[in-house]
Amino acid sequence: MNKLLPRRITATIYGVAAVFLVAVLGSAVVLTSATRDKAIADSQDQATRFVSGSEAALNRSLLGVDLLLADLSEGLQASSEATIVADATRNQLAQQMQGVVRQNLLVRYVAVLDARDEVVVSSDRQGAKAAIRLPAGFLRQVLEQPASTLAISAPFVSALTSQRVVYFARDLRLKDGSHIVAIAEVQLSLLTTILMQGADIEGLEVTLEHEAGPVLVSMPRRDDLSGQAITPALSEQVLDGSPRYLPARLSGAPAIVVARPTLHRNLLIVASIPLQSALRDWRTQQAFIWSAAGTFMLMILGVVYLTRMHLRRQWQSKATLNQALESMVDGFVLLDSKDRVLTWNRRFGEIFPWSRDMIRPLQPFQEIVERGEDHVVAAVVDGEQTASFDPHQKQQVQGERELTLAGGGVILAVTRRTPDGGSMCVYRDITEKRRHIADILEGKVQLQATLDALPDVLLELGLDGQCHRFHSPRTPGAAIDDVRNPVGRTIGDLLPPDAVAEVMAALQESYVSGFSAGRQFERRAAQGTTWFEISVSRMPVGEGVDARFIVILRNITDRKSAARQIEHLAFYDGLTGLPNRRMLLHRLTAAIVSNSRGSRHGGLLFLDLDKFKTLNDAHGHAMGDLLLKQVAARISRIMRDGDTVARLGGDEFVVLLENLSEDSAVATTQTRALGEAILAEMHQPFDIATHPYFSTCSIGATLFRDNQLSLDGLLKQADIAMYYAKIAGGRAMQFFEPAMQTVITARATLETELHTAMAANQFVLHYQPQVTDGGGLVGAEVLVRWQHPHRGMVPPAGFIEVAEETGLIVPIGLWVLEQACIQLERWSHHPRRSNLQIAVNVSARQFRSDDFADQVRDVLIRTGADPSKLKLELTESLLQDKVTETIRKMKSLAAIGIQFSMDDFGTGFSSLSYMTQLPLHQVKIDKSFVQGIGIDRKVELIIQTIIGMARSLDLAIVAEGVETEQQLAFLEKHGCTLYQGYLFGKPVALAEFDSELNAETTG
């Protein structure tokens, strides 16, 4: 850019700048030197004036002290050493001394000493008795002076005042030739005051010193130099009072030093002003001068720089303007006074793309307007729609308008007049802004709708409780539904005092932590009590009294009511209204504690209705519920005060008896009497749906006092006793005995061990052969055994009953079935065993499983066994109920080839009419009948009848339990063809069974 400027102008600018810089620099040097010389001269003058003044003041003081001592001496010149004390007393010299000391501010103490350093007379009240201690050798120094002159001691600590002092002394010769010394004690602080004369000269150092001797006084005070000589000593040339450049006497720094002797030539006053202090103000002036010079020089350089930059900007202005226009996010057009285009930016072409190929400098803007009329859908000016986007139509030369483009965009056009009569047009795309505004408005509408849908009262409160905003729900029951407009009022005007206290406490809590929840208050009205919950959140604005809070008051009356109902349900039975198990345990705990304190007994009665399931199954659960309610009412009616009747669930009730007798026998009698009363009451008919219904119950009882058992243990004892009452036939009452617990425990242990046996595969199968009347083997029945790890082999009678009751018979039976099918599949590969059948016992509970048929099919599929070789033995108990379902399952399995045998035929209560419907293949004569052959003629007739009926129904007959030849002969005689029993073989393990088969084959 410099190449664009003429060299002469550039040289002129830099030449003038150099002249001004040299002038400023020279002026600063001259001014700095002059001010330094003036500062030194001022300091020299100050030091000289100070020394002259100090000299005059000190000379006056020294002369006064000298005259004082001389006057005191004149009164004793006519005395001799022998009469001096008497002469001093006669002349009242001590009183004169005291008067002089009071008048002379400099002298603290005066005295007359003899040559032996003893006080002759002094200004002290003790007079000659006053002890005085002078610096060592000072008295001898005074006495040895050739002439009587004023002597001054070195600084010393006074024995009288403990302050630092100097002593002035004068020798006096008496008429007998002896000598006395008059001394005056002067405090150094007073001497310093006289010396300084209140002078305030920065950095001034003053000393009063003996010529080539010790320092008497120093200011600033230097105790370390007191009484010592300062080196180097001052020469005679220095003592003329002229300023000299020497080291300062105290600090040793370079200084202006002025020294003059006092009236006593050996006492010098020396003033030192260090150059550092003398030139301190000058350095400030120097800094200011050079700062000003630097400022001027920078200003000169700045002017040069600005001049160059101004010239450079003239060349760069158009490029800068273009760059600025291109960086704008808005479209821009600058028009002259004739509405012609002067300049524009790229964004204008992006907003109005149809103008890109036609816009150029000095083009009439009207042509662009006319081209764009087809692309502008609408233009709005002051709410009125026009058809042009011309930013300065006839009716408006400046202002704002909105243009809606065909593509849906919205453009804000802003027009302003320029000083030269032209126009500046700015086009801003506000499409997104409009969309955001629409979203905000929609959100506001949604928020309002949400607020209207809320059942809560919303308040904006200040920390003082004043309401600033308010929103009330449209539903009735609001906390502030009786106030039309609470804005501007305090919360105390809107709610009762207790509610106000809760709200204000919530405000304070929210002010500290930002949120508060859980506080509640109630509002009483004619319609009832309404509960409200307070939730407060602090708004992120304001502090102190300006803080704002959003307060939500929610009607929780229904929730409160529900909570009370839940609490009732938690402790009381919903059907009968009696206490439930939880409440019973709570009261039982309290009863145990109470009885232990009073050494009284308590009792528990556990009631269970007999055959309650029959009522439910026959008449439905509604009838059962009616019975339970009436049972609860009857038991409660005959209870004593303080006793508790609870329902545990189902048809089980528990009565808690408290405060029974201390004697266990009497307590037992009391419990039995109440139990029998309940039994008698239960025997009375119940009115169920206008029909009488008779019911009984079984009761188990137990006593307790200071019981060590748990609560569940007590209930378990009563439950066990009830169980024994029920198995005794019902409608009875049993007291708990320890033997009962033993039996129940053994049963529970057996159940646990059965579960373990299933998991540990402790069950095994034994095979008992089934043979024909000719002795041929047709198959075997599998019988399950339990290989107990401690008790050895357990027969079915030792565990089948418990397995039936607990439901374990189902997985055990499924395991037996699968093992039998696996063996059938193995036999199918053996030529001489492929025709053997296996009979498997199926319990009624297992058969009634919904998926029993599916389980059998799955086992057959998994094992690959032939269904025709599998025979399922069923008991007659299956024909007592759900016969239709039983027949359906049997037929579905018979369809795949499975055969069925009716086991223990004749011992049950099956209907013979169903025998024709069942897909049976075989009946088995129970071994109890076989054992009666040759013993009971009636039994033999029953066997003959069973064989005849089976033949008539075309069913095979198997007699089980055949043990003697007599039994076999009878059965053969009357037509039985298949046999099973110890006569043909005992149940044995599979390995032994296979060995027997191999032996028969070999034989």
C-alpha positions, 0 to 999 in steps of 0.5 A, spaced: 500 500 500 505 504 501 507 504 493 501 507 492 503 514 496 508 519 493 515 519 496 515 526 497 509 526 502 512 520 505 518 523 506 515 529 509 511 525 514 517 522 516 521 528 516 516 532 520 516 527 525 523 526 526 524 534 527 518 533 533 521 527 536 528 530 536 525 537 539 521 533 545 527 529 546 532 535 547 527 539 551 526 533 556 534 532 557 535 540 558 529 540 563 531 534 567 538 536 568 535 543 570 530 540 575 536 536 578 540 542 579 534 545 583 533 540 587 540 539 590 540 546 591 534 547 595 536 541 599 543 544 600 539 551 602 535 547 607 541 543 610 545 550 611 538 554 614 537 548 619 544 548 621 544 555 622 538 555 626 540 549 630 547 552 632 543 559 634 538 555 639 543 550 641 548 556 643 543 559 647 542 553 651 549 552 652 550 559 654 544 559 659 547 552 662 554 555 662 551 561 666 547 557 670 553 553 673 557 560 673 552 563 678 552 557 682 559 557 683 560 565 685 556 564 691 561 559 694 568 562 691 569 565 698 568 558 702 574 553 703 573 546 703 572 546 710 566 551 710 563 550 704 557 545 706 555 551 712 556 556 707 551 553 702 546 552 707 547 559 710 546 562 703 540 557 701 544 555 695 539 548 695 533 553 694 536 557 689 538 551 685 531 548 685 528 555 683 533 555 677 531 548 675 524 550 675 525 556 671 530 552 666 526 547 662 533 544 659 536 542 666 533 537 670 538 537 675 544 541 678 549 539 684 555 541 686 561 536 688 567 536 691 573 533 688 572 526 692 565 526 688 561 527 694 555 532 693 555 538 697 549 541 695 544 539 689 537 541 687 534 534 689 530 534 695 535 530 699 540 535 698 547 533 699 544 526 701 542 525 694 547 520 690 549 521 683 553 517 679 557 520 673 560 517 667 567 514 669 573 519 669 568 525 667 569 528 674 577 527 673 577 530 666 573 536 669 578 537 675 584 537 670 582 542 665 587 548 665 582 553 665 575 553 668 571 552 662 564 548 660 565 541 660 560 536 656 560 528 658 558 523 654 551 520 654 549 516 660 543 513 664 541 517 669 541 514 676 536 519 678 531 518 672 533 512 668 533 516 662 539 518 657 542 524 659 549 528 658 552 532 664 555 539 663 560 541 668 564 547 670 570 547 675 571 552 681 577 554 685 576 555 692 579 560 697 584 555 700 586 552 693 581 546 693 576 545 687 569 543 687 565 542 680 558 544 679 554 540 674 547 540 670 544 534 668 540 535 661 536 530 658 538 528 651 531 528 648 530 535 650 537 537 647 534 533 641 528 537 641 532 544 641 537 541 636 531 539 631 527 545 632 521 542 629 524 541 622 521 537 617 526 535 612 525 529 608 531 524 610 534 529 614 540 526 619 542 530 625 548 529 629 551 533 635 558 530 636 564 532 640 570 534 635 573 527 633 569 524 639 563 521 641 556 522 638 551 525 643 545 526 640 542 523 633 536 524 629 533 519 627 535 516 634 541 511 633 542 508 640 548 503 637 552 509 636 551 513 642 557 515 646 561 512 640 565 516 635 563 516 628 568 515 622 571 518 618 572 524 623 570 531 620 576 535 617 577 543 619 575 544 612 568 541 613 566 545 619 565 552 615 558 551 614 558 550 607 555 544 603 559 538 602 558 531 598 560 526 604 557 520 606 551 521 611 553 521 618 548 516 620 546 511 614 553 512 610 549 513 604 552 519 599 549 525 602 549 533 602 553 534 609 553 541 613 557 541 619 558 547 624 561 548 631 557 551 637 559 556 641 564 551 644 568 549 639 569 542 640 561 540 640 559 540 632 552 540 629 552 536 623 546 535 618 546 530 612 540 530 607 542 523 603 541 524 595 536 519 595 531 523 599 534 530 596 532 527 589 526 523 591 521 529 588 526 530 582 525 523 580 518 524 580 518 530 576 523 526 572 518 520 571 513 525 569 518 529 564 520 523 561 512 520 561 510 526 558 516 526 553 514 519 551 507 521 550 508 526 546 513 522 542 508 516 542 502 521 539 507 524 534 508 516 532 501 515 532 499 521 528 504 518 523 501 512 523 494 514 523 496 518 517 498 512 513 492 508 516 488 514 513 491 514 506 491 506 506 483 506 508 482 510 503 484 505 498 481 499 502 474 502 503 471 499 498 473 492 499 472 493 506 465 495 504 464 489 500 466 484 505 462 487 510 456 486 505 458 479 503 458 477 511 451 479 512 446 474 513 441 479 511 440 481 504 442 488 502 441 494 497 443 501 497 440 505 492 441 513 490 437 518 490 434 516 483 433 509 486 438 506 482 442 500 485 449 502 487 451 496 491 448 489 493 450 483 497 450 476 495 445 474 500 440 479 496 441 474 490 440 468 495 433 471 497 431 473 491 434 468 486 430 471 480 435 478 480 441 474 480 442 475 472 439 482 472 442 486 477 448 491 476 450 497 478 446 504 476 440 499 474 433 502 476 431 498 482 424 498 479 426 493 474 427 488 479 421 490 482 417 488 476 421 482 475 419 479 482 412 481 482 410 474 479 414 470 485 411 474 491 405 472 493 403 477 498 406 483 501 403 486 508 404 493 510 402 496 517 397 490 516 394 491 509 396 487 504 399 490 497 402 486 491 409 488 491 416 488 494 418 495 492 421 497 499 419 504 497 412 505 494 409 511 493 405 511 499 411 509 503 418 512 503 421 508 509 419 503 514 417 495 514 413 490 510 413 483 510 413 479 503 411 472 502 414 468 497 411 463 493 416 458 496 413 459 503 418 464 505 417 470 509 421 476 508 422 482 512 423 488 508 426 494 512 427 501 508 431 507 511 433 514 507 440 516 507 443 523 508 444 524 500 437 522 498 438 515 497 435 509 500 438 503 504 434 496 503 435 490 508 431 484 507 431 479 513 429 472 512 424 471 518 421 464 516 424 460 521 422 466 526 415 466 524 415 458 525 418 459 532 413 464 534 407 459 531 410 454 535 411 458 542 403 460 541 401 453 540 405 451 546 402 456 550 395 454 548 397 447 550 400 449 556 393 453 558 389 447 556 394 442 560 393 447 566 385 447 565 385 440 565 389 439 572 385 439 578 390 443 582 390 450 584 397 454 582 399 460 585 405 464 584 407 467 591 412 471 593 416 470 600 411 474 603 406 470 601 403 475 596 399 472 590 402 475 583 399 470 579 393 465 580 390 459 576 384 455 579 382 448 576 375 448 573 373 442 577 369 444 584 373 442 590 379 447 589 383 450 595 381 457 593 374 456 590 371 462 594 375 467 592 374 470 585 381 474 584 386 472 589 392 476 585 395 482 589 392 479 596 396 475 601 395 467 602 393 469 609 387 472 606 385 466 602 386 460 607 385 459 614 391 460 619 393 453 619 394 452 612 397 459 611 402 456 616 404 450 612 404 454 606 409 459 609 413 454 612 414 450 605 416 457 602 421 458 607 424 451 605 423 452 598 427 458 599 433 454 602 433 448 598 429 450 592 423 445 593 418 443 598 413 437 598 409 433 602 406 438 607 399 438 608 393 442 611 385 441 611 380 445 610 373 444 613 367 446 610 359 445 610 360 439 605 365 436 609 373 436 610 378 437 604 385 435 605 390 439 600 398 437 599 402 443 598 408 442 593 413 448 592 418 450 587 422 456 587 423 460 580 430 461 578 429 469 579 429 474 584 433 474 591 430 475 598 423 479 598 424 479 590 424 471 590 418 467 587 415 461 588 410 456 584 405 453 589 401 447 587 395 445 592 392 439 590 386 436 593 388 429 596 381 428 600 380 421 596 387 419 597 387 420 604 380 416 604 384 411 600 390 411 605 385 410 611 381 404 607 388 401 605 390 401 612 384 398 615 385 393 609 392 392 612 390 390 619 383 387 618 379 382 613 375 385 608 370 380 608 368 379 615 371 386 618 375 381 623 382 383 625 387 379 620 393 375 621 398 382 622 393 385 627 393 378 630 400 377 631 401 385 634 395 383 639 399 376 640 405 380 642 402 385 646 398 379 650 405 375 651 408 381 654 402 383 658 401 375 661 408 375 663 408 381 667 402 378 671 404 371 670 397 369 667 396 364 661 393 366 655 390 361 650 389 360 642 384 357 639 385 355 631 378 354 628 377 351 621 370 349 618 369 342 616 367 341 609 367 348 607 370 346 600 363 342 599 359 348 600 363 353 595 363 347 590 356 346 590 353 353 591 359 358 589 363 362 593 358 367 594 354 362 599 361 361 602 362 368 603 355 369 607 357 363 611 364 366 613 360 372 615 355 369 619 361 365 623 365 371 624 359 374 627 357 368 632 364 367 634 364 375 636 358 374 639 360 369 645 367 372 646 369 375 652 371 383 653 378 383 651 379 377 647 380 377 639 377 374 634 381 374 627 380 371 620 387 368 617 384 367 611 379 362 607 375 358 613 380 359 618 379 363 624 383 364 630 381 366 637 386 370 642 384 369 649 387 373 654 388 374 662 386 367 663 388 364 670 395 363 673 393 356 674 394 352 668 389 347 669 384 352 670 386 356 664 385 349 660 378 349 663 377 356 661 379 355 654 375 348 653 369 351 656 370 357 650 371 352 645 365 348 647 361 354 646 364 355 639 362 348 637 355 348 640 354 355 637 357 352 630 352 346 630 346 351 630 343 352 623 346 358 619 341 362 614 344 362 607 340 365 602 333 363 606 335 356 606 338 353 613 345 350 612 348 346 618 356 346 619 361 344 624 368 346 625 374 343 628 378 347 633 385 346 636 387 349 642 394 351 646 396 355 652 402 360 653 404 365 658 412 367 658 412 363 652 419 362 648 416 360 642 415 365 636 408 368 634 408 363 628 410 357 633 404 358 637 400 359 631 403 352 629 401 349 635 394 351 635 394 349 627 397 342 629 392 341 634 386 343 629 389 338 624 388 332 629 381 334 631 379 334 623 382 327 622 379 325 628 372 326 624 371 334 625 366 337 630 371 336 635 376 340 640 384 338 641 389 341 645 396 341 643 401 336 645 408 335 644 407 328 641 403 332 635 409 336 634 413 330 633 409 327 628 408 333 624 415 334 624 417 327 622 412 328 616 415 335 614 422 332 614 419 326 610 416 331 605 423 335 605 427 328 604 422 327 598 424 333 594 431 331 596 430 324 593 427 327 586 433 332 585 438 326 587 435 321 583 434 316 589 428 313 587 429 306 583 424 301 580 423 294 581 420 289 576 414 284 578 413 278 573 406 277 570 405 270 568 399 266 564 396 260 567 401 256 563 407 259 567 409 264 560 411 271 562 407 276 559 410 282 562 411 286 569 409 291 573 414 296 575 414 298 582 417 304 585 422 304 591 426 309 595 433 308 596 434 312 602 441 314 604 440 312 611 434 308 612 435 303 606 430 301 601 423 304 603 417 301 600 411 305 597 407 305 603 413 309 607 412 315 602 406 315 597 401 318 601 405 324 603 407 324 596 400 324 594 398 330 599 404 334 597 403 333 589 410 330 589 407 324 586 406 327 579 413 328 578 415 321 581 410 318 577 412 321 570 419 319 572 417 312 573 413 312 566 419 315 563 424 309 566 419 304 564 418 307 557 426 307 556 426 299 558 420 298 553 425 301 548 431 297 550 427 290 550 424 292 543 431 290 540 431 283 544 428 278 540 425 274 546 423 280 550 420 284 544 413 282 546 413 283 554 409 289 556 410 293 562 404 296 567 405 302 570 401 305 576 398 312 575 395 316 581 389 319 581 392 326 582 397 325 576 392 323 571 387 329 573 393 333 571 391 338 565 397 336 561 397 328 563 395 326 556 400 330 553 406 328 558 405 321 556 405 322 548 412 326 550 415 321 554 413 316 548 416 320 543 422 322 547 424 314 548 421 311 542 417 306 546 411 302 543 405 304 546 402 298 545 407 295 550 405 300 555 399 299 560 397 304 565 394 301 571 388 306 574 384 306 581 377 306 582 377 313 585 378 316 578 370 314 577 368 318 583 368 325 580 370 328 573 368 321 570 367 325 563 374 328 563 377 321 565 374 317 559 376 323 554 383 322 557 383 315 557 380 314 550 385 319 547 391 315 550 388 308 547 387 311 540 395 311 540 395 304 542 396 304 550 392 299 554 389 301 561 388 296 567 383 297 573 387 296 579 385 294 586 378 292 582 372 291 587 375 295 593 372 302 591 366 305 590 366 305 582 359 305 578 359 299 574 355 303 569 361 307 567 365 300 566 362 300 559 364 306 557 371 306 559 376 303 554 379 298 559 383 292 557 384 289 563 381 288 571 386 286 577 383 282 582 386 286 589 390 282 593 386 282 599 381 278 595 386 273 593 388 272 600 381 270 602 381 264 598 380 258 602 378 262 608 372 266 607 367 263 602 364 270 601 370 273 598 371 267 593 364 269 591 366 276 590 372 273 586 367 269 582 363 275 580 369 279 578 371 274 573 364 273 570 363 280 569 370 281 566 369 275 561 362 278 560 365 285 558 371 282 554 376 284 559 383 280 561 383 278 568 389 279 573 390 276 580 395 280 584 398 277 590 398 270 589 402 266 594 400 259 594 398 253 590 391 253 593 390 260 591 392 259 584 388 252 583 382 256 585 383 262 580 385 257 574 378 253 576 374 259 575 377 262 569 383 267 571 388 266 566 394 272 568 397 272 575 402 276 579 405 275 586 410 272 590 408 265 588 411 267 581 416 272 583 418 278 588 419 285 585 426 285 584 431 290 581 432 291 573 439 287 573 436 281 577 430 281 573 434 281 567 438 275 570 432 271 571 429 272 564 436 270 562 436 264 566 429 262 564 431 262 557 437 258 558 433 253 561 
